Amino acid sequence: MMNAGPGFGVALVPMLVMLAFYVFIIYVLISFIKFMKAKNQHDKERNEKLDRFIQVIENQGKDQKIVRAIEQIEKQINNN
């Protein structure tokens, strides 16, 4: 018959500590992967918003140039 005395308990503790360490490492890796997926999604959304913002700013600049050109033409017409 197998002896399950004090030696078995002493050997069990390091195995449980090692198992807990591996479980912790796996938990950290899974958490990191989830975080990176969410970060990538948020970065993608932010980049899309920045692209739209840049387009709006560029269009406003073009609109202002058109308004200035029209104002100059009106001034020339009024001066003649």
CORCOR-V123575 format. One line per field, one symbol per residue. psi: psi as a letter, one per 30 degrees, with the letter a starting at -180 (. if undefined). burial: # if it has 9 or more other C-alpha atoms within 8 Angstrom, else .. A space follows every 50 residues. Layout:
psi = ???
burial = ???
This chain:
psi = kkjhafeeeefeeeeeeeeeeeeeeeeeeeeeeeeeeeeeeeeeeeeeee eeeeeeeeeeeeeeeeeeeeeeeeeeeef.
burial = ........#......................................... ..............................
